Amino acid sequence: MITLKQLLLGTLFLAGNVFVMAQERVATEIISDKVKGTFHQFVEEKEGSVYAIMVKGKNYFLRKFDSETLEIQDEWEVGKFKYEGQKTEFKTAVVSKEGFHLIYEAYNPVRRKIYFLEKFVSRAGEARPNREVASVDNITENYKVKFLVSEDKSRFSIVTPPGKNVAPKAFVFDDQLNLQWEQSYGNPFKDGNFTITQTELSNDGDVLVVGYRDDGRFKEYEIKTSTKYGVLRIDKEKNMMVYDLSHLNKTFHGLSVKPDLTEGFVLTGFYADDEDGYPYGLYYSQLSKNTFKPTIERLQSGKSANSNDLDQSFDILHAAMGGRMKEGFASFRCKDFTKFENGNIAVVAERDYVNSLPGAYRNRFVGEIVVFSFNPKGQLLWVKSIPKKQTDNNMGTVSYVFHMENNEVFLLYNDDVRNAQSINEGMGNQYSNFGRKFGLIGAKIDADGNMTLESIQNSDGKYFYVKTASAYSSASQGLFAVRVKYAVDGVRLSRFKF
């Protein structure tokens, strides 16, 4: 382990990196044509069983598997139904002590009204009558709604975006889908268009909305910036508080917020670190629940720090990662947050942008993963970078699958294995997807920043990729499952162990 002491930061640890060559680590598989259905959503693992939503044709089923053998134990049809004469569409499943609350949408074009409906199924397959849990008036059919579940699964929320002649609205429910409160909210900046980039729900039932004042130039997934970010908090008393970052006088990109990791809220983003707006440093803050203002002391300074927030300059981050990030963080986005048993926080960021040059084919490029770790005071402890090179023109899905278990962070992704092999040489991303060396790679990082990259499964010339946002954990250490799509066999449920 190499120790770097820099400025007022304290101590950064550049932990050793290990790459393990390819091994076949698939414990068990179910191929979709054998189980007669497509895996749609993992719901829960409990008492030796895994529950998942399956799709067969146009019908939806709740299926129960044995968590070790993945054999089918039971199945219940939870298909679409009609409400006030309108078709319904399945959206998501919410778990409670009693069972599963399946959420559906129905739209009435005559009334211009959208309904949110619940279909309840117990773990024994017992059902209750369907019921309406919320509705919104004066909307169009193309209405993108966010469904949120708190970290402890005690709260559920439906957050609707701004629409033509309709104000955005937040609904918060308990774990039985009983409505606790609802509140309309407007533009927290009070001027200009407000574009929402993220919504979160805390264990206390606070709704957090991240967005920016749209000047017509900023587009999601493009390498552009905004100085007009803000975070809106709506609590259970329907009080609305705003944290406006425009007072920091920085050019921000990829702002993210996460509740329940500290006593308040963790806020991260990337900012321009020189006069040219390039390269980028990291902004980190902890917001107080009571005042919704930054609470940490001045710990370290980038080129333009303020007295309440922590800025990690690009020079420090670049050195901590072995000098591999010369191009900076202009296209990075913070995507996952977690906490180790010692109270330290890990933030997972990923390079993610769209090529939108005039006349060019629009490709989404998803590259390196960077993991930052902070202690409860906000001091940066270590930084790890994982080389990766993905584009969506040769992959059906990009990015990674995130999982936290036994005090270790697991990341599963598709890439040319030579990129992972090059991590100790500092070569960065040299190879694109789906060459002869393409494979499924796993990264494991412990609380001290020790990282292992492992080639879990080689393609051997066969087309396959992991379906992101589809992992669930097992009771066994390092064992979890993901959906993997194969060109010939379709979607399989595969289990991997590091």
C-alpha positions in Angstrom: 0.0 0.0 0.0 1.4 3.4 -1.0 0.6 6.3 1.3 0.3 9.8 -0.2 0.2 12.9 2.1 -1.0 15.9 0.4 -1.9 19.4 1.5 -4.6 19.7 4.2 -6.3 16.6 3.0 -4.9 14.2 5.6 -3.9 10.8 4.2 -5.0 9.1 1.0 -4.4 5.4 0.4 -3.5 4.1 -3.0 -4.3 0.5 -2.4 -2.9 -2.4 -4.4 -4.7 -3.6 -7.5 -5.0 -7.3 -8.4 -6.3 -8.7 -11.7 -7.2 -12.4 -11.8 -7.4 -14.2 -15.2 -10.5 -15.7 -16.5 -12.3 -18.4 -14.6 -15.7 -20.0 -15.2 -17.6 -18.8 -12.1 -21.2 -19.4 -13.1 -22.7 -21.4 -10.2 -26.2 -22.0 -11.7 -28.2 -20.7 -14.7 -31.7 -20.7 -15.8 -32.2 -20.2 -19.6 -35.4 -18.3 -20.5 -36.7 -20.8 -23.0 -36.7 -23.5 -20.2 -38.6 -21.4 -17.7 -41.0 -20.0 -20.4 -40.7 -16.4 -19.7 -38.5 -13.3 -19.5 -37.1 -12.0 -16.3 -38.5 -8.5 -15.7 -37.7 -7.4 -12.1 -36.1 -9.0 -9.1 -38.4 -8.4 -6.1 -37.0 -10.0 -3.0 -34.9 -12.8 -1.5 -36.3 -14.1 1.8 -36.1 -17.4 3.7 -34.4 -19.4 1.0 -36.6 -18.1 -1.8 -36.2 -15.5 -4.6 -39.3 -13.7 -6.0 -39.2 -12.1 -9.4 -41.7 -10.6 -11.9 -41.7 -12.6 -15.1 -43.3 -11.9 -18.5 -44.7 -14.6 -20.7 -46.2 -13.2 -23.9 -48.3 -10.3 -22.8 -48.9 -11.7 -19.3 -47.1 -10.9 -16.0 -46.4 -13.5 -13.3 -44.9 -13.4 -9.8 -42.6 -16.4 -9.6 -40.9 -17.9 -6.6 -37.6 -19.7 -7.0 -35.4 -21.6 -4.6 -32.5 -19.2 -3.8 -29.8 -21.9 -4.1 -31.0 -24.2 -6.9 -33.1 -21.6 -8.8 -35.8 -24.2 -9.3 -39.3 -22.9 -9.6 -41.3 -23.3 -6.4 -44.5 -21.4 -7.2 -46.1 -18.9 -9.6 -49.0 -16.5 -9.6 -50.5 -14.5 -12.5 -50.4 -10.8 -11.9 -51.4 -9.7 -15.4 -52.7 -6.5 -16.7 -56.3 -5.5 -15.9 -58.7 -2.7 -16.8 -59.6 0.2 -14.6 -62.6 2.5 -15.5 -62.5 0.8 -18.9 -58.8 1.7 -19.5 -55.8 -0.7 -19.9 -53.3 -0.8 -17.1 -49.5 -1.1 -17.4 -47.3 -2.8 -14.8 -44.6 -0.4 -13.4 -42.9 -1.8 -10.3 -43.2 -4.0 -7.2 -42.9 -2.8 -3.6 -42.1 -5.2 -0.7 -43.7 -5.1 2.7 -43.9 -7.5 5.7 -47.2 -8.8 4.4 -46.2 -9.4 0.8 -45.9 -7.6 -2.6 -47.6 -4.4 -3.7 -47.6 -4.3 -7.5 -48.0 -0.8 -9.0 -49.8 -0.2 -12.3 -50.7 2.9 -14.3 -53.9 3.6 -16.2 -54.6 6.6 -18.4 -58.0 8.1 -19.2 -57.6 10.3 -22.3 -61.2 11.7 -22.0 -60.6 12.9 -18.4 -56.9 13.5 -19.1 -56.2 11.7 -15.9 -53.6 9.2 -14.8 -54.3 6.6 -12.1 -51.8 4.7 -10.0 -53.2 1.4 -8.9 -52.2 -1.4 -6.4 -52.5 -5.2 -6.9 -51.5 -7.0 -3.7 -50.2 -10.5 -3.5 -49.0 -12.2 -0.3 -46.0 -14.6 -0.3 -48.5 -17.4 -0.2 -50.2 -16.1 -3.3 -53.2 -14.7 -1.6 -54.6 -11.5 -3.3 -56.7 -8.5 -2.2 -59.0 -6.4 -4.4 -57.2 -3.9 -6.6 -57.4 -0.3 -5.5 -56.5 3.2 -6.6 -53.7 4.8 -4.5 -53.2 8.1 -6.3 -54.1 10.1 -9.4 -53.1 13.2 -11.3 -55.3 15.4 -13.5 -54.7 17.5 -16.6 -51.9 15.5 -18.1 -50.9 14.0 -21.4 -50.3 10.2 -21.9 -46.6 10.6 -22.3 -45.9 11.3 -18.7 -42.7 10.0 -17.1 -43.2 9.2 -13.5 -40.5 8.3 -10.8 -41.2 5.4 -8.4 -39.0 5.6 -5.3 -38.4 3.2 -2.3 -36.5 4.4 0.8 -33.3 2.6 1.8 -35.0 0.8 4.8 -38.1 0.0 2.6 -40.4 1.8 5.1 -41.5 4.4 2.6 -42.7 4.5 -1.1 -43.1 7.5 -3.2 -44.5 8.5 -6.6 -43.0 11.8 -8.0 -44.5 13.3 -11.1 -42.6 15.8 -13.3 -43.7 19.2 -14.5 -46.1 19.1 -17.4 -48.1 21.4 -19.6 -50.6 23.1 -17.4 -49.9 20.8 -14.5 -47.6 21.3 -11.5 -45.3 18.4 -10.5 -46.4 16.5 -7.4 -45.0 14.1 -4.8 -47.0 11.4 -3.1 -45.5 9.5 -0.1 -46.8 6.2 1.3 -46.0 3.9 4.1 -44.9 0.3 3.3 -48.5 -0.8 3.0 -49.1 1.8 0.3 -51.3 3.9 2.6 -51.0 7.6 1.5 -49.1 9.7 4.2 -49.0 13.0 2.4 -49.0 14.6 -1.0 -47.7 18.0 -2.1 -47.4 19.9 -5.4 -44.2 21.7 -5.9 -43.0 24.3 -8.4 -39.7 25.6 -9.7 -37.5 26.0 -6.7 -35.5 28.8 -8.5 -38.7 30.8 -9.2 -37.5 31.7 -12.7 -36.7 29.9 -15.9 -37.5 26.3 -16.7 -36.7 23.7 -14.1 -35.3 20.4 -15.5 -35.3 17.4 -13.0 -32.2 15.1 -13.1 -32.7 13.0 -10.0 -35.3 12.2 -7.3 -34.7 10.4 -4.0 -36.7 9.3 -0.9 -35.3 9.3 2.6 -36.2 6.8 5.4 -38.1 9.7 7.1 -40.2 10.3 4.1 -38.4 13.4 2.7 -38.5 13.8 -1.0 -35.4 15.2 -2.6 -35.5 16.7 -6.1 -32.3 17.6 -8.0 -32.5 19.8 -11.1 -31.2 22.9 -12.8 -32.5 26.0 -14.5 -32.6 25.1 -18.2 -31.0 27.7 -20.4 -31.6 25.6 -23.5 -28.0 24.4 -23.8 -27.7 21.8 -21.1 -28.7 18.2 -22.2 -28.4 15.1 -20.1 -25.6 12.7 -21.0 -23.8 15.5 -23.0 -20.5 17.1 -21.9 -22.0 20.4 -20.9 -22.3 22.1 -17.6 -24.7 24.1 -15.5 -24.0 26.7 -12.8 -27.7 26.7 -11.9 -28.1 23.4 -10.0 -30.3 23.2 -6.9 -31.8 20.6 -4.6 -35.4 20.8 -3.4 -36.4 19.0 -0.2 -40.1 18.3 0.8 -40.6 16.9 4.3 -43.5 15.1 5.9 -44.9 18.5 7.1 -44.9 19.6 3.5 -42.2 22.2 4.2 -40.1 22.9 1.1 -36.5 23.9 1.4 -34.0 24.7 -1.4 -30.2 24.4 -1.5 -29.2 26.6 -4.5 -25.6 25.9 -5.7 -25.5 29.0 -7.8 -24.1 30.9 -4.9 -20.9 28.8 -5.1 -20.0 30.5 -8.4 -18.8 27.2 -9.9 -19.6 25.4 -13.2 -21.1 22.1 -12.0 -21.8 18.8 -13.8 -23.5 15.6 -12.7 -24.8 16.7 -9.3 -26.2 13.9 -7.1 -27.8 13.6 -3.7 -28.2 10.6 -1.3 -30.1 10.5 2.0 -29.5 8.3 5.1 -25.8 7.8 4.8 -25.1 10.4 7.4 -27.3 12.4 9.8 -28.2 14.6 6.9 -27.8 14.3 3.1 -24.7 13.7 1.0 -24.3 15.9 -2.0 -21.6 15.3 -4.7 -20.8 16.7 -8.1 -18.0 17.7 -10.4 -16.9 21.3 -11.1 -14.5 23.2 -13.3 -11.2 23.6 -11.7 -9.5 26.2 -13.8 -10.4 29.3 -15.9 -11.0 27.2 -19.0 -13.6 25.0 -17.2 -11.3 22.0 -17.5 -10.3 19.6 -15.9 -12.8 18.9 -13.2 -12.5 18.5 -9.4 -14.9 16.8 -7.0 -17.4 18.7 -4.8 -18.6 17.0 -1.7 -21.0 18.3 1.0 -23.2 17.1 3.8 -26.5 18.9 4.1 -28.1 19.2 7.5 -31.7 17.8 7.9 -32.7 20.8 10.0 -31.3 23.7 8.0 -30.7 21.9 4.6 -27.3 23.7 4.5 -23.8 22.4 4.4 -22.5 21.2 7.9 -18.9 20.1 7.4 -16.0 22.3 8.2 -13.4 23.6 5.8 -11.0 20.6 5.4 -9.1 21.1 2.2 -9.0 23.5 -0.7 -9.2 23.2 -4.4 -8.4 26.3 -6.5 -11.6 28.0 -5.4 -12.9 26.6 -2.1 -15.5 28.1 0.2 -15.7 27.9 3.9 -18.5 25.3 4.2 -17.9 22.7 1.5 -15.2 20.3 0.6 -13.5 20.6 -2.8 -11.0 18.0 -4.0 -8.9 19.5 -6.8 -8.2 17.5 -9.9 -4.5 17.4 -9.1 -5.0 15.5 -5.9 -7.5 13.0 -7.4 -5.3 12.6 -10.5 -2.3 11.7 -8.2 -4.4 9.3 -6.0 -5.4 7.3 -9.1 -1.9 6.8 -10.3 -2.0 9.6 -12.9 -4.5 7.8 -15.2 -7.1 10.6 -15.4 -5.4 13.2 -17.5 -8.6 14.1 -19.3 -10.4 15.1 -16.1 -14.0 14.4 -14.9 -16.0 16.5 -17.4 -18.3 13.7 -18.3 -18.5 11.8 -15.0 -21.8 11.2 -13.1 -22.1 10.0 -9.5 -24.4 7.0 -9.7 -24.2 4.9 -6.5 -23.6 5.5 -2.8 -23.0 3.1 0.1 -21.6 3.0 3.6 -19.1 0.6 5.1 -19.4 -0.9 8.6 -16.8 1.6 9.9 -19.1 4.5 8.9 -17.0 5.5 5.9 -18.9 6.4 2.7 -18.2 5.2 -0.9 -19.4 7.1 -3.9 -19.3 5.4 -7.3 -19.0 7.6 -10.4 -18.8 6.7 -14.1 -17.8 8.5 -17.3 -21.1 8.8 -19.3 -21.7 11.1 -22.3 -23.2 11.3 -25.8 -21.4 12.2 -28.9 -23.6 14.9 -30.4 -21.3 16.5 -33.0 -23.1 18.0 -36.0 -23.8 15.3 -38.6 -22.4 12.5 -36.4 -24.3 9.4 -35.3 -25.3 9.8 -31.7 -23.4 7.2 -29.7 -23.5 7.0 -25.9 -20.1 6.4 -24.5 -19.7 4.9 -21.0 -16.1 4.6 -19.7 -14.1 4.4 -16.5 -15.6 3.8 -13.1 -14.1 5.8 -10.2 -14.9 5.0 -6.5 -14.3 7.7 -3.9 -14.3 7.0 -0.1 -14.9 9.6 2.6 -14.9 9.3 6.4 -17.9 10.7 8.4 -16.2 14.1 8.6 -15.9 14.4 4.9 -12.2 13.7 4.5 -11.2 11.9 1.4 -9.6 8.5 2.3 -8.9 6.8 -1.0 -9.8 6.8 -4.7 -9.9 3.8 -7.1 -10.3 3.9 -10.9 -11.4 1.0 -13.0 -10.6 1.2 -16.8 -13.6 0.4 -19.0 -14.7 1.3 -22.6 -18.3 0.9 -23.7 -20.5 2.3 -26.4 -24.2 1.7 -27.0 -23.9 1.1 -30.8 -22.3 -2.3 -30.1 -24.0 -3.1 -26.8 -27.7 -3.3 -25.9 -26.9 -2.0 -22.5 -23.9 -0.3 -20.9 -22.7 0.8 -17.5 -22.4 -1.7 -14.6 -24.3 -3.6 -11.9 -23.7 -2.4 -8.3 -23.9 -4.6 -5.2 -22.9 -4.2 -1.6 -22.4 -7.3 0.6 -20.2 -8.3 3.6 -18.7 -4.9 3.8 -17.4 -5.0 0.2 -18.4 -3.2 -3.0 -19.1 -5.4 -6.0 -19.3 -4.1 -9.6 -20.1 -6.3 -12.6 -19.7 -5.0 -16.1 -18.9 -6.0 -19.8 -15.6 -5.0 -21.3 -12.5 -6.2 -23.1 -10.5 -8.0 -20.4 -7.3 -6.4 -21.6 -8.5 -3.1 -20.2 -8.7 -4.6 -16.7 -5.3 -6.2 -17.2 -3.8 -2.8 -18.0 -4.8 -1.3 -14.6 -1.4 -1.9 -13.1 0.4 -0.5 -16.1 -1.5 2.7 -16.1 -2.5 2.2 -19.7 -6.2 3.2 -19.2 -8.8 2.2 -21.8 -7.2 0.8 -24.9 -9.8 -1.6 -26.3 -13.5 -1.4 -27.4 -16.2 -3.9 -26.7 -16.8 -7.2 -28.4 -13.3 -8.0 -29.5 -12.0 -11.5 -29.1 -11.1 -10.8 -25.5 -14.5 -9.5 -24.5 -15.8 -10.8 -21.2 -17.8 -10.3 -18.0 -15.6 -8.6 -15.4 -16.1 -8.3 -11.7 -14.5 -5.7 -9.4 -14.4 -6.1 -5.6 -13.3 -3.3 -3.3 -13.0 -3.5 0.5 -13.3 -0.7 3.1 -9.6 0.0 2.9 -9.6 0.5 -0.9 -8.0 -2.9 -1.7 -9.4 -3.8 -5.2 -9.5 -7.1 -7.2 -10.6 -7.2 -10.8 -11.6 -10.7 -12.1 -12.5 -11.9 -15.5 -15.5 -14.0 -14.5 -16.7 -15.3 -17.9 -15.2 -15.1 -21.4 -17.4 -14.6 -24.5 -15.5 -17.1 -26.6 -16.8 -15.3 -29.7 -20.4 -15.4 -28.4 -22.5 -12.2 -28.1 -23.7 -11.5 -24.6 -24.0 -8.7 -22.1 -25.1 -8.1 -18.5 -28.5 -6.4 -18.0 -27.8 -3.5 -15.7 -29.9 -2.6 -12.6 -30.8 -6.2 -12.2 -28.8 -7.7 -9.3 -30.0 -9.2 -6.1 -27.9 -10.5 -3.2 -27.6 -14.0 -1.7 -26.9 -15.1 1.8 -23.6 -16.6 0.5 -20.6 -14.3 0.4 -20.0 -12.7 -2.9 -22.8 -14.6 -4.6 -25.4 -12.6 -6.5 -27.5 -12.9 -9.6 -27.9 -10.8 -12.7 -29.8 -11.0 -16.0 -27.4 -11.8 -18.8 -28.6 -11.5 -22.4 -27.2 -14.0 -24.9 -27.8 -13.6 -28.7 -28.8 -17.2 -29.2 -30.5 -18.2 -25.9 -32.1 -15.0 -24.8 -32.1 -13.7 -21.2 -30.7 -16.0 -18.6 -30.7 -15.6 -14.8 -27.0 -16.2 -13.9 -25.4 -16.4 -10.5 -21.8 -15.5 -9.9 -19.4 -15.8 -7.0 -16.1 -13.9 -6.7 
